[in-house]
Amino acid sequence: GEEGLKRNPSDVELMMFAQVNSEHCRHKIFNASWEIDGQAKDLSLFQMIRNTYNLHKEGVLSAYKDNGAILTGYPGGAFRPDAGAGHAYRTQQEPIHIVCKVET
């Protein structure tokens, strides 16, 4: 209820909370069917998130691959060996994309 436990949580309760928030359990929760106010929803939470990407793909090079995504970045200089110049290091312009990695 509104009063709370009036005690500290036990180790078992803390571990259960940690498990519920773990990545593997979250996959199960986010893929579950669910309802609001008695109305079943057509999409799971994961499907809703993926649907956002399906509706707005611009600027996303890769999504939902190994818990990560790659977003379109900006041109920038990369300092690397130039095979045509005796492997001397030179700045070369190339796209520098943004990598978003999510782990729990």
Buried (B, 14 or more C-beta within 10 A) or exposed (E): EEEEEEEEEEEEEEEEEEEEEEEEEBEEEBEEEEEEEEEEEEEBBBEEEBEEEEEEEEEBBEBEEEEEBBEEBEEEEEEEEEEEEEEEEEEEEEEEEEEEEEEE
